[in-house]
Amino acid sequence: MAALLEIEGLTRRFGGLTAIDRLDLAVEQGELVSVIGPNGAGKTTLFNLITGHDQPDAGRIMLGDKSIAGLKPERVAALGLARTFQHGRVFGNLSVLDNVLIGAHTRLKVARRGLPILGPLVELGLALLQPRFVEAQERALRREVQEILGLFGERLLPRIDEPAYGLSYANRRRVEIARALALGPKLLLLDEPTAGMNPTETAEMLVLIRQLKAEGLTILLIEHKLDMVMQLSDRVVVMDDGRKIAEGPPDRVRQDPAVIEAYLGHRSVGGDTAAPVAALS
Amino acid sequence: MISFPSADAWLDYTINGLIVGNIYGLLAIGLALIFGVSHLINFAHGSVYTVGAYIGWAAITYLGTPLPVTMLLVVLGCGLLGIAIERIGLRPLQGSARIAPLLATIGISFVLDQIVQLVFSPDPRGLATDLPDWRIQIGSGTIGPLDLLIAAIGIGSAALLFGFLRFTKLGWAVRATAQDRDAAKQMGIDVDAVNRTVFAIAAALGGLSGLLVGLYYNHIDPGMSFQATLKGVVAQVIGGMGNVPGAIVGSLLLGLTESYGVALFGTSYRNLFAFLLLIIVLVLRPNGLFASRRQAPPEPMTGTFIAPSRPIALPRWLVPGLTLAAIVLPLLVDAPYLLQTLTNAWLYAMLALSLTLVAGTVGQISLGHAGLLAIGAYASALLALRLDLPVGLSIPLAGIVTAALGTLLIWPAFRLRGHYVSIATLGIGEIVALVILNWESLTRGPIGLSGIPPLELPHLPLESTTATYWSALAVLVVLGLLQSRLLKSHLGRTWRAVRDDDIAARAYGVSPDRYKGLAFAVGGFSAGIAGAITAHLYSYINHETFTSQVSILALTMVILGGLGNLVGAVLGAVLLVGLPELFRVTVEFRVLIYGVALLLLIRFRPQGLLGTV
């Protein structure tokens, strides 16, 4: 089977520092791949490069048969790639509903790209006239947002019309995931979705991600909570200093000496391998 | 049109450019210091410069002080003023939205300028020097003692400042605060004291610069502050915001560019060159000429520019009810003065609708909105005068022309964020005015356009006070309804998403350029129509009909009503146009009141009367 996302020789340098160094990575359709590694390993830079928020110095990024390296983020999104942000970036003054509706922006018939100048003018005209097909899609999307928010139980639905700035930290992360789902993504990139969540909330998130995976969604996940990574992932990629130092099924990666060294320093310091691995999980 | 001066004259222009550059340098250093420690563009800086010039004038005229004493008095007076600005205008705003201190400095500059005007009268004054009257011949040009003094003060203050920053403890504290404010605070640096010091130094240098300019041209007037702020900011942008040596080099470059521009094209082109240079640098190298290439974007401050708030829910009947009351008003009362005032308010309300969309809904704080009025006014007037188009056609066409031209002009600035947008729009607004002044074959330059036909529809003259009132109200209601419909569509949330966090918006397929463009087009249309109607009401316009004060007044209205709030924009316009009329306030005091209103609003009700949307 051809990979949905295929990265080859990806490199990004910041001045003298090589944040990503000739990285190869492939994600198959329906797979959940986790990227782990110590802070500063280059995980978020990798996400920024895939989603067009940063430009690579070298390398190839293919989504299906389309090269997306160097595309603008809005073009990458239009190709079906949705992401969440490490520190959470909701639109503070927008209601929960509007936040999630922005997620569906690429699907709006009224906002088709069109020709330069002409495309935006058509969009303006349609927004003013509100013809039936625009109105119908807007109504359908609002229903869909209700369904997506339903995935989070009673966490978000009662707050659907509240502005996002008033939400708790965990709820903002949930809004971000709901927004990403509204895009109807081919590939979902989650950057530490459980950062700052307590154990109960983390467990809820684990159930949700598992459910999304079961529905066939392809997911690339950055996560520090290794317990969660081990339970969810089909494959784990370990990064350190911008390079991939290990890759494989969770069971094998957790035994890998290079991984243990990256996380806990040199092996001779940590004694035998069993103890650090226990610490990892 | 272009005349090439002789080689000797070039030397003169070069010397003149360097001296003017030196003066700009004194302004720009202060701005750079302030930006360094507080990440703020101090729009009150030019006012301090004016105050400095007037302190000097008062000392020389009333006390007969010799130059060194005059300079000392200016430095002391302006230093204290700087401390006061920091204490009153900025310290209370720590922790509020990023836009707040910027708006506060605008308010302070209004207040200072107006006080200077009230105290010293708006008439220009001469500022004679008691320096000896000898000149050194260099080629065909000459250098006098004043030129040397300016050069010496420029170089001397730069050297002093360098020594202060490098070798004194307080200087270290300033540099530490500039690098990382929070870390400096953690290390026990009194950040407030650093701010105070920086404002005092900056203001002292700015005041000195004002005095020197007054002496150099033997001319001072209260209106000189705005240009000074602009020049200082331009010089600083060229050198890189917050970069002190960069500010000096940028100032000299600016001085030379202007001087050579004047040499080639004539005096009225001086400022045009300055602002074109500003826009070019902003677009090509927003970090300044001396920034290293790959740097983080200058102001990563998404999501914090506008304070979170919710609009106040108005009863459903209120707005239609008030509109109805406004429609029947002329039938109930016979008060032409009231109707004229309200007509003026409706026109300002159209401008405020435009600005509340651009600045409030999309978060692009425009300081050059009067430029859009001017484009609309000239477009409609020229269409009616030159092509004999009926007024009923020329006004909507002017709206479309303004939408297109305004969006095109601001397009290069779309990649900028936050304060940089404000600088760019300010510059673009000035460029519009200067193009109108200099494109004489089209606009008749400083003479202006006269005999613009009055408002009328086919077979329906609208000249009477009542008819004008109704026309303006009708247009306002239509524009308001259109904008409200757009805000309810997907565009409303998309615009606000771009404002709140453009990076997240892009990640979801929203192209910020496209939606900023649409907002400026819609806003340009409203503003253009407002300008066009104004032109037909006044029957005479020139390049000074729509000044930058109008832009700031519109911004005050928008903030008063609540950023992005349609009803608030109209309310703000009615209040700020209506109240001064109600109390019969004279023009000078009116501007003072606008400044104080802006300051009080930012301090005590930043979300405006009806709340940010």
Contacts between the chains, C-beta under 8 A, distances in Angstrom:
chain1	res1	chain2	res2	distance
A	14	B	294	7.2
A	15	B	294	7.1
A	51	B	507	6.1
A	52	B	506	8.0
A	53	B	503	6.8
A	53	B	506	7.6
A	53	B	507	7.2
A	72	B	506	7.1
A	72	B	511	7.6
A	73	B	503	7.8
A	73	B	506	4.1
A	73	B	507	5.3
A	74	B	506	5.0
A	74	B	508	8.0
A	74	B	509	5.0
A	74	B	510	6.2
A	74	B	511	4.7
A	77	B	506	7.5
A	77	B	507	6.0
A	77	B	508	5.5
A	77	B	509	3.8
A	78	B	509	5.0
A	82	B	507	7.7
A	82	B	508	7.4
A	83	B	507	5.6
A	85	B	504	6.7
A	85	B	507	7.7
A	89	B	302	7.8
A	89	B	303	7.2
A	89	B	501	5.1
A	89	B	503	6.6
A	89	B	504	4.0
A	90	B	501	7.7
A	90	B	504	7.4
A	91	B	303	7.9
A	91	B	496	6.8
A	91	B	497	4.8
A	91	B	500	4.0
A	91	B	501	5.7
A	91	B	504	6.8
A	91	B	505	7.6
A	92	B	303	5.7
A	92	B	308	5.4
A	92	B	500	5.4
A	92	B	501	7.7
A	93	B	306	7.0
A	93	B	308	5.8
A	93	B	309	7.8
A	93	B	496	6.1
A	93	B	499	7.7
A	93	B	500	5.5
A	93	B	612	7.2
A	93	B	613	7.9
A	94	B	493	6.1
A	94	B	496	5.8
A	94	B	497	6.2
A	94	B	500	6.5
A	98	B	493	4.2
A	98	B	496	7.5
A	98	B	497	7.6
A	99	B	497	8.0
A	101	B	490	7.4
A	101	B	493	6.1
A	102	B	493	6.2
A	102	B	494	6.9
A	102	B	497	4.8
A	102	B	505	6.8
A	102	B	508	5.3
A	102	B	510	6.8
A	103	B	508	5.5
A	105	B	490	7.7
A	105	B	494	6.6
A	105	B	508	5.3
A	105	B	509	4.9
A	105	B	510	5.4
A	106	B	508	7.0
A	106	B	509	3.6
A	108	B	490	6.0
A	110	B	489	7.9
A	110	B	490	6.2
A	111	B	490	6.7
A	111	B	494	7.6
A	119	B	514	7.9
A	120	B	514	5.3
A	120	B	517	6.2
A	120	B	518	5.4
A	120	B	521	8.0
A	123	B	491	7.6
A	123	B	518	7.3
A	124	B	486	7.6
A	124	B	491	7.5
A	124	B	518	5.7
A	124	B	521	7.3
A	124	B	522	7.3
A	127	B	485	7.8
A	127	B	486	5.6
A	127	B	489	4.0
A	127	B	490	6.6
A	127	B	491	4.8
A	128	B	482	6.7
A	128	B	485	6.1
A	128	B	486	6.5
A	128	B	489	7.6
A	130	B	485	7.7
A	130	B	489	6.5
A	134	B	489	7.9
A	138	B	490	6.8
A	163	B	308	6.8
A	163	B	310	6.3
A	165	B	308	4.1
A	166	B	308	7.9
A	179	B	508	6.7
A	183	B	508	6.4
A	183	B	509	7.5
